[in-house]
């Protein structure tokens, strides 16, 4: 089986790196019993970037290795140490690569050296418990998980960026012509379809430098799949001009140069999109017997169509200077007439943060399905083996308005609630009106949901209220003893009568 050396279409599967997990950690040091949370955040996963590299001319690397993955972010650690960033994976592509998704929708047309496209973004790292600490939640016993990186399937299609395209029948001398005009060295042989891949050459004529593309030969019926078909004509879609290379010495019976020209024009018309390109006709092989007489016979007929005609010989280099300057004139005119597109001024207008717009809820046969960017992202960040983390998730969903919306839609206690992608949704039993755990936590190890009475807290509150009215000689301990004797703590305890 022959190994391809030129590939211009590939299907690429890309997977960005996952973000690292945050860590739940408490600072421990001698003589510091309450060190506080010090868990670091996870590092973001590496992204996958497509970058135009002028030294790359084919997509063959992705033909052999169609799956690419970026590295994951590092996990956080104690002592406020954040995880390492995942390394971005940069994939070099040729100039003129068109990127589409699996449905054929255009994502980007990469033109110009150094042009970049982030095709798959790495996942964000999870927050450690130090970043989750707040006035109400001073020492969280949980951390957030890192988000998975983006995964997608894309199609890469190469359309060669050239100024002039050479078209014609097989063995018309296109490869010999580009080799004579430039330093390109394509394969040249005396049999049809020697050229199986496009060849590019750089030509300089006076002050104008331009590129010329040689594509495999066309034959009649190419639009129906004969020969190599139209498979490579996309490589001249970007060309400013087309040069018909006409063979003056074909040995095939029933062919003549004028009919060859008409056949190629019909095939170009069937391909479409090239009607507005200026044409130049190069009558090749005038050095062969009867070649010059044939050129003299048909030159006027072709010139009557309004196309410049240049007799040339790729072997003796006759007429190549005139042809190169004729192409340079067309290219210079096209560049001069090209409309300069002004850069669009991008105005960022943040959308108003309405909770109703951040998620949707609909009733299905399986239960109430909640979809939205925030709820689905929060589900991925939650460690369901940690009850406190689940409580924190419930708090976030409640603040977002999910519970209120469910009640408005008629959900009752015990109804299943599904959050996330249908293929991998997380299912909860709806339980309205229950305050969740993380926001209700007091000091570390205490949970107000499991006790209705906190005598120590009421006693401290009573002491704080009595401190402004104390005598000058009284200390805080004296105030505490006086309140205990008077039963003031019970007076401040709303549950005192029940004890």
N, C-alpha and C positions, 0 to 999 in steps of 0.2 A: 504494500500500500504506500503510495507516494505521500511524503510529508509536505504539506503546503508551506510555502515561504511567504505568501502574501495573503492576508485575511482582512477583509473590509467589513465584515458583519459578524458580530458575536452577541451571545446572550450571557450576561454577567450577573452573578448572584453576590450581593454585598451584604455584609453584616457588621455594623459598628460595634464597638466595645461596650460592655455593660459598666455602669457606674459602680464604684466600690461602696460597700455598706458602711454606715456610720457605726460607732461603737458606744456602748453604755459603760462608763467608767467613773469611778469616784477617786479623787485625789487622796492618797494615803501617804502621810509623812509623820514622823515622830513629833509629838507635842502639837499636832494639828488634827484634833479629832474630827472636825467638821471641814474637811478640805474642799468639799463641793464637787460638782460634776466636772470632769475634764476630758470627756470623750471627744475625739476628733471626727471630722467629716470624712466621708469616702471621696476618693478622687473621681473626676469625670472620665467616662470611657473614651477611647480614641475614635475619631471620626474618619470616614473614608472620603478622600478628595480626588477628583479628576483634575489633572493639570495638563495643559497643552505643552508638549515638548517638541521643539523643532527637529530634534534628532531622531524622533520616532516616526516611522512612515507606515506602519502596519499594526494591526490589532492581534497579531499572531500569539503574543504572550497570553492574552486572555482566551484564545482558542484552546490552548493547552491547559490553562489553569483558570477555569471559569468561576471559581468560588474564592472570594477574598474576604478576610476577616481582620478587623483591627483589634488591638489589645484592650483588655479590660482595665478599669481604674483600680487602684489599690484601696484596700480597706483602711478605715481610720484606726487610730490607736489612742491609748491613754496619754496623759500629759499634753493634751491639745494638739496631738500630732495628726495632721490630715493625710489621707492616702495619696499616693502618687497619681499623677495624671496619666491616663492611657495614651500611648503614642499614636498620633494620627498616621494613617496609611495613605500615602500619596501614590496614585496610579497615573503614570504618564500616558497620554493619548496623542495621536497625530493631530496636526492642525486640520480643522474641518470636520471634526467628529460630531455627529448628531446623536444626542442622547434622548431616548424615548422610554416610556414606561411599558409595562407588559401589555397594556391595552392600546399601545400605539400613540398615546398622547405625547406631544413634544415637551420635553423638560428643558433642554438647552441646546444651542448650536455653538459649539466651542471653536472660536476663531481667534487667532492671535497668540503668539508665544507668551506663556505665563498665565493665560486665562485659567481660572480655577472655578470649580463647582463642588460644593459639599453635597455629595449625593446621598450620604447616610450619616446622620449626626449621632455622636456618642451619647450614651445615657448619662443623666446627671447623678452625681454621687449623693448618697443618703446623708442626712444630718446626724451628727453625734448628739449625745444628751447634753453637752455643754451648749450647743446652739439651740436646743429645745427648751432650755431653762427659762423661766419667767418668774414674775413676782408671785404668781399663784402656784407655780410648779417649779419649786426651787431645785429639786434633785430628781429629774426624770430617771426612771429605771428602765428606759428603753431607748432605742435609736431607730432611725429610718433606714430601710434598705435602699440600695442603689437601683436606679431605673434601668431596664434593659435598653440596649442600643437599637437603633433603627435597622430593620432588615427589609430588603426589597430586591426585586428582579428588574434589571434594566436591559435595554437593547442599545448597543453601540453600532453606529453605521458611519463609515468613513466616506466623505465626499471630498476628493482632492481639491485643494485650493490652488488653482492655476489661472493664468491670464488668457492663455490661448490653448485650445484643444485641437488635436489632430484627429481627423476621422477619415475613414475610407475602407475599401475592401481589404481583405487579408492579402498580404504580400504586395501591397501598393508601395511600400517603402517608407512607412511612417517611422519605424524604429531607426532605419538608416538615416532618415532626415534629422531626427532629434539627436542622434549621435554626431552628425556632422555640424549641427548648429550649436551644440553645447558639449559639456563634459560628461553627459550621461552615457552610460555604456550598457544599453539593453541587449538582450539576446537577439542575434540576427542570424537567420538561416533561410534557405531557399525552399521552404514549404509553408503552406498556409497555417495560420494560427500559431505562429512562433511566439507572438506576444500573448501571454495569458494573464498578465497583471499590468496595471497602469505604470507608466514610467514618467518621471518628472525631470526636466532639464531647465537650467537657468541660461538665458540668452541675453546678451548686451548688444544693443544697437545704438550707437551714439551715446546720448545721455540717458537713454531709457533702458532699464533692466527689468525683465519680466520672466515669468515661468511658462513653460510649454509642457502640456500633458499629452502623452501618447497612450491611447486606449486600444484594447484589442479590436481586431477588424470586425466590420459588420457585413452581413450578406442579406440578400433579399429573403424576407420571411423571418427576420430576427425578432420582430414583434410577436411572432407565433412560436418562438423558442428555437428556431434554427440557429446553427452555429453556437455562439456564446450568448445569443439573445441580446436583450437590452441590459444585461446584468451590470455592465460597467459604464453605461452612459451617464449614470448619476455623477460620475467623476468629472464631467464637463458641464454640469449644471451651473457652476459658479464662474465659468470662463466668460471673459468679455468678448471673445471672438472665436470663430471656428474656421479651421483651415481644412479644406477638402484636398486630400492627397490623391490625385488621380493617376492610375497606372497607364502609361502610354504604350506599354509593350506586353500586355497580358496575352498569355498563350491559350486561355480558355476559349472554346468556340462559342459563338453567340454573344460575346461581350464586346462593347466598345466604350471608350471613355465617357461619352455624353450620357449613355444609358446608365453607366455605373454611377455617375453624378446624380441622375434622377432617382435611382434606387436608394441611395444613401439619404437623399432629401425626403423621400417618402417615409423611410424608417425613422428619421428624426422627427417628422411631423407626427407619426404615430406615438412616439415617446412623449412628445408635448413639452412645452415650456421653453423651447429653444428658437422659436420663430423670430424673435427680435434681435438675435445675435448677428452682428455683421459677419459676412463670409469673405474668405479669400480662397482662390483656387490655385493650388500648386500642381502644375503638370510635370510629374516626375518621370525620370528615366529618358530625358532628351538625348543622352549620350549613346543610347542603343540604336541599332539600325532601324530606320523608319520612324524613330521616335520624334525627331525634329519636324519631319513632314506632317506627322499626325498632330503635333502641337500647333503648327501653322493652320491646319485645316479646321480645328475646332475652337481656336482661341477667340475668333470673332463671335461665334455662336454663344459661347459662355459669357463673353464680355457684354453681350446684349442684355443679359439678365441683371446687369449692374454690379457684377462682382469683379474685383481686380483679378487678373490672371497673370501668373508668374511661372514661366518655364524654368525648371530646376533639374539638377542632377546631384543626387546625394553622393555619387562616386567622384565626379570631377569637381564638385562644389560650384558648378555653374549656376548662377542665379540665386545662390543662397544669401548673398549680401542684399540683393533687392528684396527677397522674401523677408529677411529679418527686419529690414527697415519698414516694409509694408505692415508687418505685424506690430512693430513698435509704434507706428503712427496710429493704428487702430486702438492699441492699448492706452496710449497717451490721451487720445480723444475720450475714451471711456472713463479714464480716471479724472479727466477735467470736467466731464459732464456728470460725474457721480454726485448725487445729492448728499451733502454733508448733514448728517443727522445730529441735531443738537441734543446734548444730554438732557434727559428729562429730569426736572426738579422733583425730587421725591419728598413729599410732605407726610410726616407720620402723624396720624390722628388716632390716638388711643380710643378704643371703644369704651363706652360707659360700662361700669361693672354692675350689671343687674343680675341678681342671682337667678332669675328666671331664664336668662339667656345662656347660663353656664352649664345647664344640664337639661335633659329631657326625660320624661317619665311616660311610659305607655304600658297599658295592661295587656298581657299576653296569656296564653294558656298555661305557661309555667309560673307566672306571677307578675309582679311589677318590675319592669326592666328599666334601669337607670343608665343613661348614656351621657357622656360628657367628658371633656378633656381633664378637668380637675378630679372628678370622682374616680375615673379610671386610673389616673396617675397616682392618686392616693392609695388605691388598692394595691398597686404594684410596690409601693413604698412600705407597706405594713407587714410587720412580722406577726403572723397570727398565732404564733406559739407564746406570745407575750400578752397577758391580759391588759396590761397598762397601755400597750401600743394599740390594742383593739379599742380601748376606751378613747384614746386620742383620735383615732379614726372616726369614731362615733361623734365626738365633739366637732370635728371639722365638717362632717356631713350635716350635722344639725345647724351649724352656723351658716352653711351654704344655703340652707332652706329646703333640704331634701325631705325632712320629716314633715314640715308644714305643707309642702306640696302633696305628699302622699295622703295626708289627712284630707286635703281639699278634694282630691280625686276619689276619695271614698275607701281608702285602705283601712283595714281593721287589724287589731292585734292578732299576730300569728300568721298573717299573709307572708308568703315568700317574696323577698326583694332581691333581684339579681342586678349586680353591678359589674360592668365590664363587657368585653367581647363575648358574643353568644357562645363561641366555641370554648371559652375558658372563663366563664363568669363565676363570681363569688356570690354565694347565696346566704342571705340573712333572714331571720324571722323578725318581722316588723313588731317593735315594742315601743309604742309612742309614750312620751311623757317621762322617760327615764333619763335622768342626768347621767352622763357618761363619766368614766373614771378619771382621766388625766386632769381635767380642770377642777375636779372636786377634791383632789388630794391635798392634804395639808403638809405637816412635817413628814419626812421620809419614814415610811412604814405605817402611816396612819391613813385611813380612808373614811371620810365622813359618811359615806353611804351605809356603813356597817354599824354606826352608832349614832343615836339621836341625841345623846348627852355627852358633853365633854367638860367635866367639872374643872379641870385645870385651866382650860381656856376661859371659862366664865370667871374663875377666880382672878386670873391675870387682868381681864377686862375691868373687873370691879376695882382692883387696885389702881389701875391706870386712871380711872374716873375719879378716884378719891385723892390722888396725889396733889392736884392743884389746891385742895381745901385743907391740907394737913398743916399742923403747927410747924413753926420754924425749927423746933428742936426734934421733930419726928423724922425718922428715916423711913425708907420704903419697907423695911422689915417691921417697924412699928405699925405702919399703916396696915400691913397684911395681918398682923396679930389682932389689931382692933377690928378689922372686918370679919375675921374668923369668929371673934367673940360675939359680935353683933349679928352674925348670920347673914352678912351682906352678900356673900357669894351666892347663897341660895336665892336672895332677892333678885339677883341679876341672872339667875338661871331659869329660863322659861320652862324647863322640864323639871324644876325642883319639886313641885307638888306631886309628881308621879313617882319619885324615887322612894 
